Amino acid sequence: MLAVAQSYINSAPWLAISPGIAIFLAVLGFNLLGDGVRDGVGPSGLRKLSGC
């Protein structure tokens, strides 16, 4: 989508901004999800969950 929008960037910048924001939000979401899983499943996360 970004490659197609590259030729229209001067006349219609939203064609590149919209997919760019969607990609940014998807990457941010996966990073936050990965951090949460790492914190919950890792060795220090297991101690947090068990209360020790």
DSSP file (Angstrom, degrees, kcal/mol; ACC not computed):
  #  RESIDUE AA STRUCTURE BP1 BP2  ACC     N-H-->O    O-->H-N    N-H-->O    O-->H-N    TCO  KAPPA ALPHA  PHI   PSI    X-CA   Y-CA   Z-CA
    1    1 A M     >        0   0    0      0, 0.0     4,-2.0     0, 0.0     5,-0.1   0.000 360.0 360.0 360.0 -40.8    0.0    0.0    0.0
    2    2 A L  H  >  +     0   0    0      1,-0.2     4,-0.9     2,-0.2    18,-0.0   0.872 360.0  54.0 -67.8 -34.9    2.8    2.4    0.8
    3    3 A A  H  4 S+     0   0    0      1,-0.2     4,-0.4     2,-0.2     3,-0.3   0.889 109.9  47.3 -66.5 -38.4    4.6    1.7   -2.5
    4    4 A V  H >4 S+     0   0    0      1,-0.2     3,-0.8     2,-0.2     4,-0.3   0.889 111.1  51.6 -67.8 -39.5    1.4    2.5   -4.5
    5    5 A A  H >< S+     0   0    0     -4,-2.0     3,-1.0     1,-0.2     4,-0.3   0.649  89.2  82.5 -73.0 -14.7    0.9    5.7   -2.5
    6    6 A Q  G >< S+     0   0    0     -4,-0.9     3,-0.8    -3,-0.3    -1,-0.2   0.852  89.0  51.2 -61.9 -34.8    4.4    6.9   -3.1
    7    7 A S  G <  S+     0   0    0     -3,-0.8    -1,-0.3    -4,-0.4     3,-0.2   0.711 114.3  44.4 -75.1 -18.4    3.5    8.3   -6.5
    8    8 A Y  G <> S+     0   0    0     -3,-1.0     4,-3.0    -4,-0.3    -1,-0.2   0.244  77.6 111.6-105.4  11.6    0.6   10.2   -5.0
    9    9 A I  T <4 S+     0   0    0     -3,-0.8    -1,-0.1    -4,-0.3    -2,-0.1   0.815  79.0  47.0 -61.4 -33.0    2.4   11.6   -2.0
   10   10 A N  T  4 S+     0   0    0     -3,-0.2    -1,-0.2    -4,-0.2    -2,-0.1   0.882 121.2  33.9 -76.8 -38.0    2.3   15.2   -3.2
   11   11 A S  T  4 S+     0   0    0      1,-0.2    -2,-0.2    -3,-0.2    -1,-0.1   0.793 135.2  18.4 -90.0 -28.9   -1.3   15.4   -4.3
   12   12 A A    ><  +     0   0    0     -4,-3.0     3,-1.5    -7,-0.2     4,-0.3  -0.642  62.0 172.6-143.5  81.1   -2.9   13.0   -1.6
   13   13 A P  T >> S+     0   0    0      0, 0.0     4,-2.0     0, 0.0     3,-1.4   0.740  73.1  71.7 -67.0 -22.1   -0.7   12.5    1.4
   14   14 A W  H 3> S+     0   0    0      1,-0.3     4,-2.1     2,-0.2    -5,-0.1   0.736  84.3  70.1 -66.4 -20.0   -3.3   10.6    3.4
   15   15 A L  H <4 S+     0   0    0     -3,-1.5    -1,-0.3     1,-0.2   -10,-0.2   0.791 111.0  31.2 -66.6 -26.0   -2.8    7.7    1.0
   16   16 A A  H <> S+     0   0    0     -3,-1.4     4,-1.4    -4,-0.3    -2,-0.2   0.744 117.4  55.9 -98.2 -30.5    0.6    7.1    2.6
   17   17 A I  H  X S+     0   0    0     -4,-2.0     4,-2.6     2,-0.2     5,-0.2   0.917 102.6  54.5 -71.2 -43.2   -0.2    8.4    6.1
   18   18 A S  H  X S+     0   0    0     -4,-2.1     4,-2.1     1,-0.2    -1,-0.2   0.946 113.1  39.4 -60.4 -52.8   -3.2    6.0    6.8
   19   19 A P  H  > S+     0   0    0      0, 0.0     4,-2.5     0, 0.0    -1,-0.2   0.862 114.3  56.5 -65.7 -31.9   -1.4    2.7    6.0
   20   20 A G  H  X S+     0   0    0     -4,-1.4     4,-2.3     2,-0.2    -2,-0.2   0.915 108.6  45.7 -63.5 -42.3    1.8    4.0    7.8
   21   21 A I  H  X S+     0   0    0     -4,-2.6     4,-2.6     2,-0.2    -1,-0.2   0.891 111.8  52.6 -66.5 -39.5   -0.2    4.7   11.0
   22   22 A A  H  X S+     0   0    0     -4,-2.1     4,-2.1    -5,-0.2    -2,-0.2   0.915 110.9  46.5 -62.8 -42.6   -1.9    1.2   10.7
   23   23 A I  H  X S+     0   0    0     -4,-2.5     4,-2.4     2,-0.2     5,-0.2   0.918 112.2  51.4 -64.5 -43.2    1.5   -0.5   10.4
   24   24 A F  H  X S+     0   0    0     -4,-2.3     4,-2.5     1,-0.2    -2,-0.2   0.921 111.4  46.7 -59.4 -46.1    2.9    1.6   13.3
   25   25 A L  H  X S+     0   0    0     -4,-2.6     4,-2.4     2,-0.2    -1,-0.2   0.869 111.5  51.4 -67.0 -36.5    0.0    0.6   15.5
   26   26 A A  H  X S+     0   0    0     -4,-2.1     4,-2.3     2,-0.2    -2,-0.2   0.931 112.7  45.1 -65.6 -44.9    0.2   -3.1   14.6
   27   27 A V  H  X S+     0   0    0     -4,-2.4     4,-2.2     2,-0.2    -2,-0.2   0.917 113.7  49.9 -64.8 -43.2    4.0   -3.2   15.4
   28   28 A L  H  X S+     0   0    0     -4,-2.5     4,-2.5    -5,-0.2     5,-0.2   0.912 110.6  50.5 -61.4 -42.9    3.4   -1.3   18.6
   29   29 A G  H  X S+     0   0    0     -4,-2.4     4,-2.5     1,-0.2    -2,-0.2   0.915 110.8  47.8 -62.3 -44.0    0.6   -3.7   19.6
   30   30 A F  H  X S+     0   0    0     -4,-2.3     4,-2.5     2,-0.2    -1,-0.2   0.877 111.6  51.3 -65.9 -36.6    2.8   -6.7   19.0
   31   31 A N  H  X S+     0   0    0     -4,-2.2     4,-2.2     2,-0.2    -2,-0.2   0.928 112.1  45.6 -65.5 -44.1    5.6   -5.2   20.9
   32   32 A L  H  X S+     0   0    0     -4,-2.5     4,-2.2     2,-0.2    -2,-0.2   0.895 113.3  50.4 -66.3 -38.9    3.4   -4.5   23.9
   33   33 A L  H  X S+     0   0    0     -4,-2.5     4,-2.4    -5,-0.2    -2,-0.2   0.920 110.6  49.5 -63.1 -43.8    1.9   -8.0   23.7
   34   34 A G  H  X S+     0   0    0     -4,-2.5     4,-2.5     1,-0.2    -2,-0.2   0.885 110.1  50.7 -63.5 -39.3    5.3   -9.5   23.6
   35   35 A D  H  X S+     0   0    0     -4,-2.2     4,-2.5     2,-0.2    -1,-0.2   0.907 111.0  49.1 -64.0 -41.5    6.5   -7.5   26.6
   36   36 A G  H  X S+     0   0    0     -4,-2.2     4,-2.1     2,-0.2    -2,-0.2   0.910 112.4  46.8 -65.1 -42.3    3.4   -8.6   28.6
   37   37 A V  H  X S+     0   0    0     -4,-2.4     4,-2.5     2,-0.2     5,-0.3   0.916 112.8  50.2 -65.7 -42.4    3.9  -12.3   27.7
   38   38 A R  H  X S+     0   0    0     -4,-2.5     4,-2.2     1,-0.2     7,-0.3   0.918 112.7  46.4 -61.9 -43.4    7.6  -12.1   28.6
   39   39 A D  H  < S+     0   0    0     -4,-2.5    -1,-0.2     1,-0.2    -2,-0.2   0.864 117.3  43.7 -67.3 -35.2    6.8  -10.5   31.9
   40   40 A G  H  < S+     0   0    0     -4,-2.1    -2,-0.2    -5,-0.2    -1,-0.2   0.807 123.6  32.8 -80.2 -29.9    4.1  -13.0   32.7
   41   41 A V  H  < S+     0   0    0     -4,-2.5    -3,-0.2    -5,-0.2    -2,-0.2   0.702  96.1  97.2-101.6 -23.7    5.9  -16.1   31.6
   42   42 A G  S  X S-     0   0    0     -4,-2.2     4,-1.8    -5,-0.3     5,-0.2  -0.058  90.6 -97.1 -64.3 169.3    9.5  -15.4   32.4
   43   43 A P  H  > S+     0   0    0      0, 0.0     4,-1.2     0, 0.0    -1,-0.1   0.876 125.8  45.7 -58.0 -41.2   11.2  -16.5   35.6
   44   44 A S  H  > S+     0   0    0      1,-0.2     4,-1.5     2,-0.2     5,-0.1   0.833 109.7  56.8 -72.5 -29.1   10.6  -13.3   37.5
   45   45 A G  H  > S+     0   0    0     -7,-0.3     4,-2.0     1,-0.2    -1,-0.2   0.839 101.5  55.7 -68.8 -33.2    7.0  -13.2   36.2
   46   46 A L  H  X S+     0   0    0     -4,-1.8     4,-1.9     1,-0.2    -1,-0.2   0.871 105.9  51.2 -67.7 -35.4    6.3  -16.5   37.8
   47   47 A R  H  X>S+     0   0    0     -4,-1.2     4,-1.2     2,-0.2     5,-1.0   0.880 108.5  52.3 -67.5 -36.5    7.4  -15.3   41.2
   48   48 A K  H  <5S+     0   0    0     -4,-1.5    -2,-0.2     1,-0.2    -1,-0.2   0.909 111.4  46.5 -63.2 -42.4    5.1  -12.3   40.8
   49   49 A L  H  <5S+     0   0    0     -4,-2.0    -2,-0.2     1,-0.2    -1,-0.2   0.849 113.3  47.5 -71.1 -34.4    2.1  -14.5   40.0
   50   50 A S  H  <5S-     0   0    0     -4,-1.9    -1,-0.2    -5,-0.1    -2,-0.2   0.649 106.0-124.6 -84.0 -14.2    2.8  -16.9   42.9
   51   51 A G  T  <5       0   0    0     -4,-1.2    -3,-0.2    -3,-0.2    -4,-0.1   0.594 360.0 360.0  84.0  10.8    3.3  -14.2   45.4
   52   52 A C      <       0   0    0     -5,-1.0    -4,-0.1    -6,-0.2    -5,-0.1   0.448 360.0 360.0 -84.5 360.0    6.7  -15.4   46.6
